[in-house]
Amino acid sequence: MNSIELLHDIARRPLEQAQELRPALTAQALNAHPHHDNSIAWLLWHSAREIDEQLAGLSGEPTVWTAQGFAARFALDLDEHEMGFGHTGTDARGNPGQRSGPAPGTSARRRRGPADLPGDPERSRPR
């Protein structure tokens, strides 16, 4: 496995797990803040945004968050490149369906394959 393939694997696993869990989570469970400021919905959104920004930076393409209109649909009072660092419990509350939305688009970008990301083949080669 080369470094680009490793990055894809790192991005794939949490997104797949989130998609498997999503149907089983109620709106109440997604938005609960039992012992922390961040709800499950916020954590899914934050994780998807982080992966989206990283893959956009590596690929040179716009983020799924902006290119597919998620930023406009969510209408959060945030810069379009915001990923949630420093959000309060109030900031972290939101619509659970929307908060977990970017992951499928981010996952689709990741599935295109390691060859789609630019890189130096010599640096990517396993040693």
A tleap script that builds the chain and sets N, CA, C and O, in Angstrom:
source leaprc.protein.ff14SB
mol = sequence {
  NMET ASN SER ILE GLU LEU LEU HIE ASP ILE
  ALA ARG ARG PRO LEU GLU GLN ALA GLN GLU
  LEU ARG PRO ALA LEU THR ALA GLN ALA LEU
  ASN ALA HIE PRO HIE HIE ASP ASN SER ILE
  ALA TRP LEU LEU TRP HIE SER ALA ARG GLU
  ILE ASP GLU GLN LEU ALA GLY LEU SER GLY
  GLU PRO THR VAL TRP THR ALA GLN GLY PHE
  ALA ALA ARG PHE ALA LEU ASP LEU ASP GLU
  HIE GLU MET GLY PHE GLY HIE THR GLY THR
  ASP ALA ARG GLY ASN PRO GLY GLN ARG SER
  GLY PRO ALA PRO GLY THR SER ALA ARG ARG
  ARG ARG GLY PRO ALA ASP LEU PRO GLY ASP
  PRO GLU ARG SER ARG PRO CARG
}
set mol.1.N position { 0.856 -1.173 0.000 }
set mol.1.CA position { 0.000 0.000 0.000 }
set mol.1.C position { 0.900 1.233 0.000 }
set mol.1.O position { 1.803 1.344 0.829 }
set mol.2.N position { 0.652 2.166 -0.935 }
set mol.2.CA position { 1.447 3.391 -0.953 }
set mol.2.C position { 0.754 4.475 -0.115 }
set mol.2.O position { -0.332 4.252 0.420 }
set mol.3.N position { 1.379 5.626 -0.009 }
set mol.3.CA position { 0.867 6.672 0.885 }
set mol.3.C position { -0.494 7.198 0.443 }
set mol.3.O position { -1.331 7.505 1.291 }
set mol.4.N position { -0.735 7.309 -0.854 }
set mol.4.CA position { -2.031 7.786 -1.335 }
set mol.4.C position { -3.118 6.761 -1.008 }
set mol.4.O position { -4.209 7.132 -0.575 }
set mol.5.N position { -2.828 5.486 -1.211 }
set mol.5.CA position { -3.797 4.437 -0.873 }
set mol.5.C position { -4.091 4.431 0.629 }
set mol.5.O position { -5.225 4.194 1.044 }
set mol.6.N position { -3.079 4.687 1.425 }
set mol.6.CA position { -3.266 4.757 2.875 }
set mol.6.C position { -4.209 5.907 3.239 }
set mol.6.O position { -5.083 5.742 4.090 }
set mol.7.N position { -4.038 7.067 2.603 }
set mol.7.CA position { -4.924 8.205 2.855 }
set mol.7.C position { -6.366 7.856 2.496 }
set mol.7.O position { -7.294 8.199 3.229 }
set mol.8.N position { -6.550 7.181 1.379 }
set mol.8.CA position { -7.900 6.770 0.991 }
set mol.8.C position { -8.495 5.808 2.010 }
set mol.8.O position { -9.677 5.911 2.338 }
set mol.9.N position { -7.709 4.894 2.505 }
set mol.9.CA position { -8.186 3.936 3.498 }
set mol.9.C position { -8.577 4.651 4.787 }
set mol.9.O position { -9.597 4.334 5.398 }
set mol.10.N position { -7.765 5.607 5.191 }
set mol.10.CA position { -8.057 6.379 6.404 }
set mol.10.C position { -9.363 7.150 6.246 }
set mol.10.O position { -10.141 7.243 7.195 }
set mol.11.N position { -9.614 7.704 5.058 }
set mol.11.CA position { -10.849 8.452 4.811 }
set mol.11.C position { -12.054 7.523 4.697 }
set mol.11.O position { -13.152 7.888 5.118 }
set mol.12.N position { -11.872 6.356 4.146 }
set mol.12.CA position { -12.971 5.434 3.866 }
set mol.12.C position { -13.621 4.873 5.125 }
set mol.12.O position { -14.848 4.845 5.230 }
set mol.13.N position { -12.836 4.442 6.049 }
set mol.13.CA position { -13.374 3.707 7.202 }
set mol.13.C position { -14.384 4.492 8.034 }
set mol.13.O position { -15.478 3.982 8.276 }
set mol.14.N position { -14.074 5.701 8.479 }
set mol.14.CA position { -15.081 6.411 9.286 }
set mol.14.C position { -16.345 6.735 8.498 }
set mol.14.O position { -17.445 6.701 9.050 }
set mol.15.N position { -16.197 7.050 7.210 }
set mol.15.CA position { -17.369 7.375 6.404 }
set mol.15.C position { -18.277 6.160 6.234 }
set mol.15.O position { -19.500 6.280 6.318 }
set mol.16.N position { -17.692 5.011 6.000 }
set mol.16.CA position { -18.497 3.798 5.863 }
set mol.16.C position { -19.211 3.463 7.166 }
set mol.16.O position { -20.380 3.078 7.149 }
set mol.17.N position { -18.527 3.606 8.285 }
set mol.17.CA position { -19.146 3.315 9.581 }
set mol.17.C position { -20.286 4.291 9.867 }
set mol.17.O position { -21.332 3.891 10.378 }
set mol.18.N position { -20.090 5.556 9.544 }
set mol.18.CA position { -21.138 6.557 9.763 }
set mol.18.C position { -22.370 6.236 8.922 }
set mol.18.O position { -23.498 6.355 9.400 }
set mol.19.N position { -22.159 5.833 7.679 }
set mol.19.CA position { -23.288 5.496 6.815 }
set mol.19.C position { -24.034 4.264 7.327 }
set mol.19.O position { -25.259 4.200 7.219 }
set mol.20.N position { -23.331 3.307 7.871 }
set mol.20.CA position { -23.981 2.114 8.425 }
set mol.20.C position { -24.809 2.453 9.663 }
set mol.20.O position { -25.875 1.874 9.871 }
set mol.21.N position { -24.332 3.377 10.478 }
set mol.21.CA position { -25.027 3.745 11.711 }
set mol.21.C position { -26.202 4.683 11.476 }
set mol.21.O position { -27.175 4.637 12.227 }
set mol.22.N position { -26.140 5.519 10.470 }
set mol.22.CA position { -27.121 6.584 10.265 }
set mol.22.C position { -28.574 6.117 10.315 }
set mol.22.O position { -29.374 6.759 10.996 }
set mol.23.N position { -28.966 5.028 9.629 }
set mol.23.CA position { -30.380 4.621 9.672 }
set mol.23.C position { -30.861 4.229 11.072 }
set mol.23.O position { -32.054 4.328 11.360 }
set mol.24.N position { -29.974 3.797 11.925 }
set mol.24.CA position { -30.359 3.349 13.264 }
set mol.24.C position { -30.451 4.493 14.271 }
set mol.24.O position { -30.948 4.292 15.379 }
set mol.25.N position { -29.990 5.666 13.916 }
set mol.25.CA position { -29.967 6.783 14.855 }
set mol.25.C position { -31.192 7.668 14.676 }
set mol.25.O position { -31.462 8.145 13.573 }
set mol.26.N position { -31.925 7.885 15.748 }
set mol.26.CA position { -33.084 8.774 15.721 }
set mol.26.C position { -32.609 10.220 15.784 }
set mol.26.O position { -31.458 10.492 16.128 }
set mol.27.N position { -33.504 11.141 15.450 }
set mol.27.CA position { -33.175 12.562 15.559 }
set mol.27.C position { -32.791 12.908 16.998 }
set mol.27.O position { -31.878 13.701 17.228 }
set mol.28.N position { -33.489 12.312 17.960 }
set mol.28.CA position { -33.176 12.565 19.372 }
set mol.28.C position { -31.761 12.104 19.707 }
set mol.28.O position { -31.008 12.829 20.358 }
set mol.29.N position { -31.397 10.902 19.265 }
set mol.29.CA position { -30.048 10.382 19.539 }
set mol.29.C position { -28.985 11.211 18.823 }
set mol.29.O position { -27.930 11.495 19.391 }
set mol.30.N position { -29.258 11.596 17.586 }
set mol.30.CA position { -28.286 12.381 16.826 }
set mol.30.C position { -28.003 13.731 17.473 }
set mol.30.O position { -26.872 14.215 17.438 }
set mol.31.N position { -29.025 14.335 18.060 }
set mol.31.CA position { -28.864 15.678 18.621 }
set mol.31.C position { -28.634 15.708 20.121 }
set mol.31.O position { -28.542 16.789 20.703 }
set mol.32.N position { -28.540 14.555 20.760 }
set mol.32.CA position { -28.298 14.508 22.207 }
set mol.32.C position { -26.876 14.966 22.527 }
set mol.32.O position { -25.938 14.732 21.766 }
set mol.33.N position { -26.751 15.622 23.669 }
set mol.33.CA position { -25.456 16.093 24.173 }
set mol.33.C position { -25.293 15.546 25.594 }
set mol.33.O position { -25.278 16.325 26.547 }
set mol.34.N position { -25.171 14.229 25.755 }
set mol.34.CA position { -25.211 13.647 27.096 }
set mol.34.C position { -24.102 14.098 28.041 }
set mol.34.O position { -24.388 14.413 29.196 }
set mol.35.N position { -22.887 14.139 27.608 }
set mol.35.CA position { -21.786 14.516 28.501 }
set mol.35.C position { -20.754 15.381 27.791 }
set mol.35.O position { -19.608 15.479 28.231 }
set mol.36.N position { -21.160 16.005 26.700 }
set mol.36.CA position { -20.204 16.773 25.908 }
set mol.36.C position { -20.968 17.789 25.073 }
set mol.36.O position { -22.159 17.615 24.817 }
set mol.37.N position { -20.290 18.845 24.647 }
set mol.37.CA position { -20.935 19.852 23.804 }
set mol.37.C position { -21.305 19.322 22.426 }
set mol.37.O position { -22.243 19.826 21.807 }
set mol.38.N position { -20.587 18.316 21.934 }
set mol.38.CA position { -20.784 17.857 20.563 }
set mol.38.C position { -21.731 16.666 20.493 }
set mol.38.O position { -21.531 15.655 21.166 }
set mol.39.N position { -22.769 16.803 19.666 }
set mol.39.CA position { -23.705 15.704 19.442 }
set mol.39.C position { -23.138 14.753 18.386 }
set mol.39.O position { -22.140 15.061 17.734 }
set mol.40.N position { -23.781 13.602 18.227 }
set mol.40.CA position { -23.377 12.669 17.173 }
set mol.40.C position { -23.537 13.342 15.812 }
set mol.40.O position { -22.673 13.208 14.946 }
set mol.41.N position { -24.647 14.070 15.622 }
set mol.41.CA position { -24.873 14.758 14.347 }
set mol.41.C position { -23.737 15.727 14.050 }
set mol.41.O position { -23.231 15.772 12.929 }
set mol.42.N position { -23.332 16.509 15.062 }
set mol.42.CA position { -22.244 17.457 14.847 }
set mol.42.C position { -20.944 16.719 14.538 }
set mol.42.O position { -20.194 17.136 13.656 }
set mol.43.N position { -20.670 15.632 15.253 }
set mol.43.CA position { -19.435 14.878 15.016 }
set mol.43.C position { -19.399 14.290 13.608 }
set mol.43.O position { -18.344 14.275 12.974 }
set mol.44.N position { -20.545 13.802 13.107 }
set mol.44.CA position { -20.603 13.307 11.730 }
set mol.44.C position { -20.324 14.433 10.742 }
set mol.44.O position { -19.561 14.260 9.792 }
set mol.45.N position { -20.950 15.591 10.973 }
set mol.45.CA position { -20.738 16.748 10.106 }
set mol.45.C position { -19.271 17.180 10.143 }
set mol.45.O position { -18.649 17.378 9.099 }
set mol.46.N position { -18.735 17.320 11.329 }
set mol.46.CA position { -17.348 17.758 11.498 }
set mol.46.C position { -16.377 16.786 10.822 }
set mol.46.O position { -15.457 17.216 10.127 }
set mol.47.N position { -16.573 15.491 11.020 }
set mol.47.CA position { -15.694 14.488 10.404 }
set mol.47.C position { -15.770 14.544 8.885 }
set mol.47.O position { -14.748 14.505 8.201 }
set mol.48.N position { -16.987 14.636 8.366 }
set mol.48.CA position { -17.158 14.711 6.910 }
set mol.48.C position { -16.519 15.975 6.349 }
set mol.48.O position { -15.881 15.935 5.296 }
set mol.49.N position { -16.687 17.104 7.050 }
set mol.49.CA position { -16.100 18.370 6.590 }
set mol.49.C position { -14.576 18.298 6.606 }
set mol.49.O position { -13.923 18.772 5.677 }
set mol.50.N position { -14.016 17.714 7.643 }
set mol.50.CA position { -12.557 17.593 7.741 }
set mol.50.C position { -12.019 16.760 6.580 }
set mol.50.O position { -11.056 17.157 5.925 }
set mol.51.N position { -12.633 15.616 6.327 }
set mol.51.CA position { -12.193 14.755 5.227 }
set mol.51.C position { -12.390 15.467 3.891 }
set mol.51.O position { -11.526 15.403 3.016 }
set mol.52.N position { -13.522 16.143 3.735 }
set mol.52.CA position { -13.819 16.877 2.505 }
set mol.52.C position { -12.749 17.928 2.223 }
set mol.52.O position { -12.256 18.021 1.099 }
set mol.53.N position { -12.387 18.716 3.228 }
set mol.53.CA position { -11.356 19.751 3.049 }
set mol.53.C position { -10.004 19.136 2.706 }
set mol.53.O position { -9.281 19.653 1.854 }
set mol.54.N position { -9.666 18.040 3.366 }
set mol.54.CA position { -8.374 17.395 3.103 }
set mol.54.C position { -8.313 16.845 1.683 }
set mol.54.O position { -7.320 17.043 0.984 }
set mol.55.N position { -9.375 16.151 1.249 }
set mol.55.CA position { -9.384 15.592 -0.103 }
set mol.55.C position { -9.420 16.688 -1.158 }
set mol.55.O position { -8.810 16.544 -2.217 }
set mol.56.N position { -10.121 17.773 -0.886 }
set mol.56.CA position { -10.139 18.893 -1.826 }
set mol.56.C position { -8.736 19.483 -1.969 }
set mol.56.O position { -8.299 19.804 -3.074 }
set mol.57.N position { -8.045 19.621 -0.855 }
set mol.57.CA position { -6.680 20.140 -0.905 }
set mol.57.C position { -5.737 19.239 -1.677 }
set mol.57.O position { -4.868 19.721 -2.403 }
set mol.58.N position { -5.905 17.936 -1.525 }
set mol.58.CA position { -5.050 16.984 -2.236 }
set mol.58.C position { -5.382 16.904 -3.719 }
set mol.58.O position { -4.487 16.738 -4.548 }
set mol.59.N position { -6.665 17.020 -4.058 }
set mol.59.CA position { -7.084 16.842 -5.448 }
set mol.59.C position { -7.074 18.141 -6.241 }
set mol.59.O position { -7.057 18.115 -7.472 }
set mol.60.N position { -7.085 19.276 -5.547 }
set mol.60.CA position { -7.158 20.560 -6.233 }
set mol.60.C position { -8.570 20.902 -6.690 }
set mol.60.O position { -8.759 21.865 -7.434 }
set mol.61.N position { -9.557 20.137 -6.262 }
set mol.61.CA position { -10.953 20.373 -6.616 }
set mol.61.C position { -11.648 21.116 -5.481 }
set mol.61.O position { -11.151 21.138 -4.356 }
set mol.62.N position { -12.812 21.733 -5.776 }
set mol.62.CA position { -13.562 22.366 -4.688 }
set mol.62.C position { -14.117 21.312 -3.735 }
set mol.62.O position { -14.230 20.139 -4.089 }
set mol.63.N position { -14.456 21.736 -2.544 }
set mol.63.CA position { -15.025 20.806 -1.571 }
set mol.63.C position { -16.419 20.372 -2.010 }
set mol.63.O position { -17.109 21.099 -2.725 }
set mol.64.N position { -16.823 19.193 -1.579 }
set mol.64.CA position { -18.187 18.717 -1.807 }
set mol.64.C position { -19.157 19.660 -1.098 }
set mol.64.O position { -20.237 19.949 -1.612 }
set mol.65.N position { -18.771 20.132 0.072 }
set mol.65.CA position { -19.583 21.039 0.888 }
set mol.65.C position { -20.038 22.249 0.087 }
set mol.65.O position { -21.195 22.657 0.192 }
set mol.66.N position { -19.147 22.831 -0.715 }
set mol.66.CA position { -19.516 24.000 -1.510 }
set mol.66.C position { -20.006 23.612 -2.898 }
set mol.66.O position { -21.023 24.134 -3.354 }
set mol.67.N position { -19.307 22.709 -3.580 }
set mol.67.CA position { -19.633 22.373 -4.967 }
set mol.67.C position { -21.009 21.724 -5.111 }
set mol.67.O position { -21.679 21.918 -6.126 }
set mol.68.N position { -21.433 20.966 -4.119 }
set mol.68.CA position { -22.736 20.306 -4.196 }
set mol.68.C position { -23.820 21.054 -3.424 }
set mol.68.O position { -24.916 20.529 -3.225 }
set mol.69.N position { -23.521 22.266 -2.993 }
set mol.69.CA position { -24.521 23.132 -2.395 }
set mol.69.C position { -24.880 22.877 -0.946 }
set mol.69.O position { -25.873 23.415 -0.456 }
set mol.70.N position { -24.088 22.059 -0.239 }
set mol.70.CA position { -24.406 21.797 1.167 }
set mol.70.C position { -24.288 23.066 2.011 }
set mol.70.O position { -25.109 23.283 2.903 }
set mol.71.N position { -23.298 23.901 1.751 }
set mol.71.CA position { -23.127 25.127 2.544 }
set mol.71.C position { -24.369 26.006 2.444 }
set mol.71.O position { -24.825 26.554 3.447 }
set mol.72.N position { -24.918 26.142 1.237 }
set mol.72.CA position { -26.117 26.960 1.040 }
set mol.72.C position { -27.346 26.313 1.679 }
set mol.72.O position { -28.158 27.008 2.288 }
set mol.73.N position { -27.492 24.998 1.550 }
set mol.73.CA position { -28.653 24.302 2.119 }
set mol.73.C position { -28.661 24.345 3.639 }
set mol.73.O position { -29.719 24.491 4.252 }
set mol.74.N position { -27.497 24.219 4.246 }
set mol.74.CA position { -27.426 24.246 5.709 }
set mol.74.C position { -27.680 25.650 6.237 }
set mol.74.O position { -28.225 25.830 7.326 }
set mol.75.N position { -27.278 26.643 5.447 }
set mol.75.CA position { -27.447 28.048 5.817 }
set mol.75.C position { -26.907 28.342 7.216 }
set mol.75.O position { -27.507 29.101 7.977 }
set mol.76.N position { -25.773 27.732 7.542 }
set mol.76.CA position { -25.125 28.003 8.820 }
set mol.76.C position { -24.420 29.343 8.730 }
set mol.76.O position { -23.918 29.708 7.667 }
set mol.77.N position { -24.376 30.061 9.801 }
set mol.77.CA position { -23.720 31.365 9.820 }
set mol.77.C position { -22.217 31.155 9.980 }
set mol.77.O position { -21.625 31.542 10.988 }
set mol.78.N position { -21.604 30.526 8.955 }
set mol.78.CA position { -20.191 30.166 8.993 }
set mol.78.C position { -19.548 30.452 7.646 }
set mol.78.O position { -20.221 30.480 6.616 }
set mol.79.N position { -18.259 30.661 7.666 }
set mol.79.CA position { -17.496 30.704 6.429 }
set mol.79.C position { -17.622 29.342 5.757 }
set mol.79.O position { -17.694 28.323 6.444 }
set mol.80.N position { -17.650 29.307 4.428 }
set mol.80.CA position { -17.847 28.027 3.724 }
set mol.80.C position { -16.726 27.018 3.959 }
set mol.80.O position { -16.906 25.833 3.678 }
set mol.81.N position { -15.574 27.458 4.466 }
set mol.81.CA position { -14.472 26.539 4.746 }
set mol.81.C position { -14.420 26.118 6.217 }
set mol.81.O position { -13.509 25.399 6.626 }
set mol.82.N position { -15.394 26.566 7.006 }
set mol.82.CA position { -15.473 26.209 8.425 }
set mol.82.C position { -15.677 24.707 8.577 }
set mol.82.O position { -16.449 24.092 7.842 }
set mol.83.N position { -14.963 24.124 9.553 }
set mol.83.CA position { -15.076 22.687 9.809 }
set mol.83.C position { -15.553 22.385 11.220 }
set mol.83.O position { -15.721 21.218 11.574 }
set mol.84.N position { -15.773 23.410 12.034 }
set mol.84.CA position { -16.318 23.187 13.359 }
set mol.84.C position { -15.359 23.331 14.516 }
set mol.84.O position { -15.765 23.157 15.665 }
set mol.85.N position { -14.108 23.641 14.260 }
set mol.85.CA position { -13.166 23.810 15.370 }
set mol.85.C position { -13.591 24.999 16.219 }
set mol.85.O position { -13.810 26.096 15.703 }
set mol.86.N position { -13.706 24.773 17.528 }
set mol.86.CA position { -14.067 25.841 18.448 }
set mol.86.C position { -15.558 26.079 18.584 }
set mol.86.O position { -15.958 27.032 19.253 }
set mol.87.N position { -16.394 25.254 17.978 }
set mol.87.CA position { -17.832 25.437 18.103 }
set mol.87.C position { -18.295 25.163 19.530 }
set mol.87.O position { -17.751 24.301 20.220 }
set mol.88.N position { -19.301 25.905 19.954 }
set mol.88.CA position { -19.922 25.693 21.258 }
set mol.88.C position { -21.019 24.633 21.133 }
set mol.88.O position { -21.335 24.191 20.028 }
set mol.89.N position { -21.594 24.231 22.258 }
set mol.89.CA position { -22.716 23.305 22.228 }
set mol.89.C position { -23.878 23.851 21.417 }
set mol.89.O position { -24.542 23.103 20.698 }
set mol.90.N position { -24.128 25.157 21.527 }
set mol.90.CA position { -25.192 25.787 20.740 }
set mol.90.C position { -24.863 25.716 19.255 }
set mol.90.O position { -25.734 25.408 18.441 }
set mol.91.N position { -23.617 25.999 18.896 }
set mol.91.CA position { -23.200 25.919 17.494 }
set mol.91.C position { -23.355 24.505 16.952 }
set mol.91.O position { -23.676 24.310 15.779 }
set mol.92.N position { -23.127 23.531 17.806 }
set mol.92.CA position { -23.107 22.133 17.371 }
set mol.92.C position { -24.498 21.534 17.177 }
set mol.92.O position { -24.615 20.429 16.647 }
set mol.93.N position { -25.548 22.230 17.588 }
set mol.93.CA position { -26.908 21.701 17.410 }
set mol.93.C position { -27.398 22.026 16.004 }
set mol.93.O position { -27.083 23.088 15.466 }
set mol.94.N position { -28.173 21.112 15.402 }
set mol.94.CA position { -28.696 21.358 14.059 }
set mol.94.C position { -29.538 20.213 13.551 }
set mol.94.O position { -29.804 19.256 14.278 }
set mol.95.N position { -29.954 20.310 12.309 }
set mol.95.CA position { -30.781 19.293 11.667 }
set mol.95.C position { -29.963 18.038 11.427 }
set mol.95.O position { -28.968 18.089 10.704 }
set mol.96.N position { -30.355 16.898 12.018 }
set mol.96.CA position { -29.537 15.685 11.892 }
set mol.96.C position { -29.413 15.179 10.468 }
set mol.96.O position { -28.360 14.660 10.098 }
set mol.97.N position { -30.455 15.311 9.656 }
set mol.97.CA position { -30.367 14.869 8.274 }
set mol.97.C position { -29.365 15.692 7.495 }
set mol.97.O position { -28.614 15.159 6.678 }
set mol.98.N position { -29.352 16.997 7.749 }
set mol.98.CA position { -28.405 17.867 7.067 }
set mol.98.C position { -27.003 17.687 7.615 }
set mol.98.O position { -26.039 17.653 6.851 }
set mol.99.N position { -26.879 17.574 8.915 }
set mol.99.CA position { -25.548 17.487 9.511 }
set mol.99.C position { -24.764 16.281 9.027 }
set mol.99.O position { -23.536 16.338 8.956 }
set mol.100.N position { -25.441 15.192 8.691 }
set mol.100.CA position { -24.708 14.017 8.219 }
set mol.100.C position { -24.695 13.932 6.701 }
set mol.100.O position { -24.269 12.917 6.148 }
set mol.101.N position { -25.151 14.972 6.015 }
set mol.101.CA position { -25.272 14.944 4.566 }
set mol.101.C position { -24.004 14.903 3.739 }
set mol.101.O position { -23.975 14.157 2.760 }
set mol.102.N position { -22.950 15.649 4.056 }
set mol.102.CA position { -21.794 15.684 3.165 }
set mol.102.C position { -21.028 14.377 3.040 }
set mol.102.O position { -20.281 14.198 2.078 }
set mol.103.N position { -21.189 13.474 3.972 }
set mol.103.CA position { -20.391 12.247 3.920 }
set mol.103.C position { -20.558 11.451 2.629 }
set mol.103.O position { -19.555 10.980 2.092 }
set mol.104.N position { -21.790 11.270 2.092 }
set mol.104.CA position { -21.885 10.491 0.856 }
set mol.104.C position { -21.119 11.115 -0.304 }
set mol.104.O position { -20.449 10.399 -1.049 }
set mol.105.N position { -21.202 12.424 -0.473 }
set mol.105.CA position { -20.461 13.073 -1.549 }
set mol.105.C position { -18.963 12.981 -1.342 }
set mol.105.O position { -18.206 12.775 -2.291 }
set mol.106.N position { -18.542 13.134 -0.109 }
set mol.106.CA position { -17.126 13.008 0.209 }
set mol.106.C position { -16.660 11.591 -0.066 }
set mol.106.O position { -15.572 11.376 -0.599 }
set mol.107.N position { -17.487 10.630 0.299 }
set mol.107.CA position { -17.155 9.232 0.066 }
set mol.107.C position { -17.071 8.937 -1.426 }
set mol.107.O position { -16.203 8.178 -1.858 }
set mol.108.N position { -17.963 9.527 -2.220 }
set mol.108.CA position { -17.925 9.311 -3.671 }
set mol.108.C position { -16.625 9.849 -4.252 }
set mol.108.O position { -16.034 9.220 -5.130 }
set mol.109.N position { -16.175 11.002 -3.776 }
set mol.109.CA position { -14.910 11.552 -4.259 }
set mol.109.C position { -13.771 10.599 -3.919 }
set mol.109.O position { -12.890 10.358 -4.744 }
set mol.110.N position { -13.789 10.059 -2.707 }
set mol.110.CA position { -12.734 9.162 -2.264 }
set mol.110.C position { -12.707 7.885 -3.086 }
set mol.110.O position { -11.629 7.342 -3.333 }
set mol.111.N position { -13.864 7.388 -3.518 }
set mol.111.CA position { -13.926 6.125 -4.253 }
set mol.111.C position { -13.365 6.221 -5.666 }
set mol.111.O position { -13.117 5.183 -6.281 }
set mol.112.N position { -13.156 7.403 -6.202 }
set mol.112.CA position { -12.654 7.508 -7.574 }
set mol.112.C position { -11.307 6.842 -7.724 }
set mol.112.O position { -10.978 6.366 -8.811 }
set mol.113.N position { -10.530 6.794 -6.681 }
set mol.113.CA position { -9.284 6.044 -6.733 }
set mol.113.C position { -8.064 6.874 -6.450 }
set mol.113.O position { -8.052 8.079 -6.704 }
set mol.114.N position { -7.030 6.239 -5.923 }
set mol.114.CA position { -5.793 6.927 -5.576 }
set mol.114.C position { -5.124 7.593 -6.767 }
set mol.114.O position { -4.456 8.615 -6.608 }
set mol.115.N position { -5.292 7.036 -7.947 }
set mol.115.CA position { -4.628 7.614 -9.119 }
set mol.115.C position { -5.161 9.001 -9.444 }
set mol.115.O position { -4.500 9.757 -10.156 }
set mol.116.N position { -6.340 9.353 -8.941 }
set mol.116.CA position { -6.913 10.665 -9.217 }
set mol.116.C position { -6.263 11.782 -8.417 }
set mol.116.O position { -6.438 12.956 -8.742 }
set mol.117.N position { -5.519 11.435 -7.381 }
set mol.117.CA position { -4.843 12.455 -6.592 }
set mol.117.C position { -3.450 12.679 -7.144 }
set mol.117.O position { -2.740 11.724 -7.459 }
set mol.118.N position { -3.051 13.951 -7.263 }
set mol.118.CA position { -1.705 14.201 -7.763 }
set mol.118.C position { -0.671 13.746 -6.745 }
set mol.118.O position { -0.941 13.702 -5.545 }
set mol.119.N position { 0.470 13.422 -7.217 }
set mol.119.CA position { 1.525 13.021 -6.294 }
set mol.119.C position { 2.740 12.532 -7.044 }
set mol.119.O position { 2.677 12.255 -8.242 }
set mol.120.N position { 3.811 12.431 -6.356 }
set mol.120.CA position { 5.065 11.941 -6.903 }
set mol.120.C position { 5.075 10.428 -6.742 }
set mol.120.O position { 5.103 9.934 -5.615 }
set mol.121.N position { 5.054 9.663 -7.868 }
set mol.121.CA position { 5.019 8.206 -7.752 }
set mol.121.C position { 6.182 7.642 -6.951 }
set mol.121.O position { 6.031 6.614 -6.291 }
set mol.122.N position { 7.332 8.291 -6.995 }
set mol.122.CA position { 8.486 7.801 -6.238 }
set mol.122.C position { 8.247 7.932 -4.738 }
set mol.122.O position { 8.640 7.056 -3.967 }
set mol.123.N position { 7.604 9.023 -4.322 }
set mol.123.CA position { 7.325 9.224 -2.899 }
set mol.123.C position { 6.202 8.317 -2.426 }
set mol.123.O position { 6.136 7.990 -1.241 }
set mol.124.N position { 5.311 7.901 -3.332 }
set mol.124.CA position { 4.168 7.066 -2.964 }
set mol.124.C position { 4.512 5.588 -2.910 }
set mol.124.O position { 3.768 4.797 -2.330 }
set mol.125.N position { 5.619 5.215 -3.503 }
set mol.125.CA position { 5.990 3.807 -3.603 }
set mol.125.C position { 6.346 3.240 -2.233 }
set mol.125.O position { 7.103 3.855 -1.482 }
set mol.126.N position { 5.790 2.045 -1.898 }
set mol.126.CA position { 6.148 1.420 -0.614 }
set mol.126.C position { 7.636 1.125 -0.545 }
set mol.126.O position { 8.256 0.812 -1.562 }
set mol.127.N position { 8.201 1.222 0.622 }
set mol.127.CA position { 9.638 0.977 0.792 }
set mol.127.C position { 9.864 -0.310 1.531 }
set mol.127.O position { 11.010 -0.690 1.772 }
savepdb mol mol.pdb
quit
